[in-house]
Amino acid sequence: MSRQLKVFGWGYEGDGLDAAEEQDLLRTFGERFGISEFDRRAAPDLGAVEVAAPRLAPPASLDAVCSTDHQDRLSHCYGQSYPDYVQMLEGDFTNAPDIVAWATSEADVTAVLDWAADAHAAVIPYGGGTSVVGGVEARVGDGFKGAVSLDLTGMDKVLEVDTTSLAARLQGGIRGPAMETALREHGLTMRHFPQSFEFATLGGMIATRSGGHYATLYTHIDDFVESVRCVTPAGPVESRRLPGSGAGPSPDRLFIGSEGALGIITEAWMRLRRRPTFRASAAVTFASFEEAAAAVRAISQAGLYPANVRLLDAMEARLNGFGDGKRSIVVLGFESADHPIEPAMARGLELCADHGGDYDAEAARDPGSHMAGAAGAWRTAFIKMPHFRAPLVSVAAIHDTFETAITWDRLADFHAGIMDATHKAIETVTGRPGYVSCRFTHVYPDGPAPYFTFVGQGRHGALLEQWNELKARVSDAVIDLGGTITHHHAVGRDHMPWYERQRPDLFGDALGAAKATLDPAGVLNPGVLLAPR
Amino acid sequence: MSRQLKVFGWGYEGDGLDAAEEQDLLRTFGERFGISEFDRRAAPDLGAVEVAAPRLAPPASLDAVCSTDHQDRLSHCYGQSYPDYVQMLEGDFTNAPDIVAWATSEADVTAVLDWAADAHAAVIPYGGGTSVVGGVEARVGDGFKGAVSLDLTGMDKVLEVDTTSLAARLQGGIRGPAMETALREHGLTMRHFPQSFEFATLGGMIATRSGGHYATLYTHIDDFVESVRCVTPAGPVESRRLPGSGAGPSPDRLFIGSEGALGIITEAWMRLRRRPTFRASAAVTFASFEEAAAAVRAISQAGLYPANVRLLDAMEARLNGFGDGKRSIVVLGFESADHPIEPAMARGLELCADHGGDYDAEAARDPGSHMAGAAGAWRTAFIKMPHFRAPLVSVAAIHDTFETAITWDRLADFHAGIMDATHKAIETVTGRPGYVSCRFTHVYPDGPAPYFTFVGQGRHGALLEQWNELKARVSDAVIDLGGTITHHHAVGRDHMPWYERQRPDLFGDALGAAKATLDPAGVLNPGVLLAPR
């Protein structure tokens, strides 16, 4: 715990790409855009960054909890989004919180909320700080006397493990690895691995409806929540621990996805499973994205429930360093703690073959297959990806992702429309063509969750403006073409205009009424999900 | 459509038990309680029933929609609960709605809601009328000028079928059989068969979080809802059609389980599947309930996802006419439209054997097995059950069911506690021992949904009072021991005291605030989910 997390960059100081990997990343980027000499900006000198003096002083009773330390304020200013990095690179920490409160108990949370409501200070719940949608930045407008970042990572205990029901009661501030380490002692796992897993906290995952490991069935963290306990400004709310219920609208579902705007998730009972012992993975290539999508649809509608059925289009595969740039790849994986998965894999591969897929039948039978070939290469690339952001932004690359979901009947038009809108947006905004790729992160019987990555060559000094225009154009396309503004990245502040277009108006009003009940002073994460009052 | 639905009894006039079946039912009941001569009351003479004159007159613009016909008012007075039957038998139709409105369009629904809000008339949404929890009875207190039963069965169209995404857009008033008949033409099915399937409407199923066919994975109708459209007194609300989303708390989940208190579900896009072609079922017997439960737990935690894994305790099996009254039975069934289910069945049976289960391996391999033996006998009994209520109540039998869910770690104590409380309640209330049995209707990796059936010998004239006391005692036990007051029967008016104990207080307040937004005059199904304002 003594390791220092980076402010500008992913992970701990000292972690990340080594010099050769970074050079490789930038060379690849440079080659794509014909750049031989980069306009490279140095990482911000955090010691030299100026932030305004705190506008608020916490009461003496909160002295032990609250900090106005320079580094604490900087490290809680941003999440991990592209525009966050741009602003950090530019030394802009205008929205740094006035105070960072380090909660180690529910009493701390309650005390901070009580004081903030009285002082009319905005409270920004802060878990792993891995938001890519502006969810943790104190961009709260002028209606508040100040802003407090409420850091919950001190609430990181495993409170109970129920090895009979396969469930555990955990504090909301526990990070992914600590949770999995504790559960491993009992032979259990949640097996929910969002890309932010290393730092994200359980409460943050629940508050943002994170998407994890499983490509089918148990996709969102929603499915793992057995019950939740929240502290709201109006008091605590705790749902009953139940495997299923039909008693009115689900209380859990109000807090799942509430993004810190309705309450602080301090505890949850989470559903677990035994660690898998049977595993297999195979990579199948297709001549076209359409054929690959048809195969994935067939698999998703067959009731086979693969743990993984990730489609990578040809560009996505190439950008991640495998494939020939011509064929789409489907990585298909099955796992079980109970029984052999060969029959399911065989049928999954048969469905791929029915749709023109090619695969190495021998490799698919290899028990180490889930770590080998394209499956393994993807896994490695996936873990490395968050480290790319800092070096890429420092050379003015505009490199970002967005993700959505759509029903199968609309996929072809949707995919073509989004690809086209994104290509055009890059060219319009940057003055030159860029690269756009697509993969499916999760797949449902009624449709996939497509995930788009785009990269263009931006210009230092204009990056934020360029990104804003790009983001608006692609988000308009997502909403116009019938998608959701987010399948698992959450709404935050960045997606608000499109979330408000997507959300039924009266549901927004009902949600606002719920918030007014739970957070009468309107201090919880203002501007997220609901416009500040 | 010209067939007349019974008021006192299940189904259409002319349907139900034949004379021999009824005699058999009553003889069995009589033998259990040592009764040779029944105190049998005749079914109510509906023509002779007196109801007060309507307190309200609809505006002329609603003349074509509204009825004050005697039979219409009587047929919309009650659902299908035990106390409903007692009151009908006693000729008590005090709460008959003043008006029955027959909506055939959203415009009708809107017009009725507008008028009712102005007139301060309670509006009771009425689909199949199959509520067993007082969900459709106009027991709304004195705060209203009258009550309108809003019958939605005229909104029964299949609007669109998407054979690519396997989904359909259906009107809320369509009944189960009409829905399945229309879908069959496309080779599709929802395969959601609550016991009320024959009459229940889609909107009613969604509003009450009905439990269906599948014992694992897709248990509640919740899982089948892709999007909903509701008409609320404040206006329409329609969610986007999406296979998955992470954009804030789910709008759908506010209306799923809203029991007519927040809006009228006029349309929904529902997820479907192809009709199964591979099926197998087996009955496994166990020396004890505990061993059977352990086997079911193992299966539910193995990731095998059987369509059926119904545990019947020895008494439940015997009461339904099969088994020797000594052994518990697990009916295990698999089905698929895509692939053979033998490997899953073999592993499921192996897990049963590991826990002391006995089965006929030959019979399990028979392709007709899902219709044979205990599985088939159960299916037949299940369909017949709703017809038992009228004859049983007419001989003063107190015969009812309640259902719940509990995590596996608490099952043993919970089951023992509920069995004990129910036995004691019957003996206390009726003065003599009764019968109590238990089955599992649905099973989750973290716990089962136990369903209890009880029967005692009551007394005409005191049945309602006796049932109320029994219901209160068993419901207290369910809540005290950590269960949910309902897994799939819904809350209605009958479960309100226990729902309010179970529901987090602040969630109740937030739900009330949402209702005040959507239904400002508070006219929608008052007393259900929320106390009338």
Interface residues (C-beta under 8 A of the other chain):
Chain A: D162 T164 S165 L166 A167 T208 R209 S210 G211 L217 T219 H220 E226 T232 A234 G235 P236 V237 E238 S239 R240 R241 L242 P243 G244 S245 G246 A247 G248 P249 S250 P251 R253 L254 F255 I256 G257 S258 E259 L262 R271 R273 R274 R297 Q301 A302 G303 L304 Y305 S336 A337 D338 H339 P340 P343 R347 A405 I406 T407 W408 D409 H442 Y444 P445 D446 G447 P448 A449 G482 G483 T484 I485 T486 H487 H488 H489 A490 V491 H495 Y499 Q502 R503 P504 D505 L506 F507 D509 A510 L511 G512 A513 A514 A516 T517 L518 L529
Chain B: D162 T164 S165 L166 A167 T208 R209 S210 G211 L217 T219 H220 E226 T232 A234 G235 P236 V237 E238 S239 R240 R241 L242 P243 G244 S245 G246 A247 G248 P249 S250 P251 R253 L254 F255 I256 G257 S258 E259 L262 R271 R273 R274 R297 Q301 A302 G303 L304 Y305 S336 A337 D338 H339 P340 P343 R347 A405 I406 T407 W408 D409 H442 Y444 P445 D446 G447 P448 A449 G482 G483 T484 I485 T486 H487 H488 H489 A490 V491 H495 Y499 Q502 R503 P504 D505 L506 F507 D509 A510 L511 G512 A513 A514 A516 T517 L518 L529
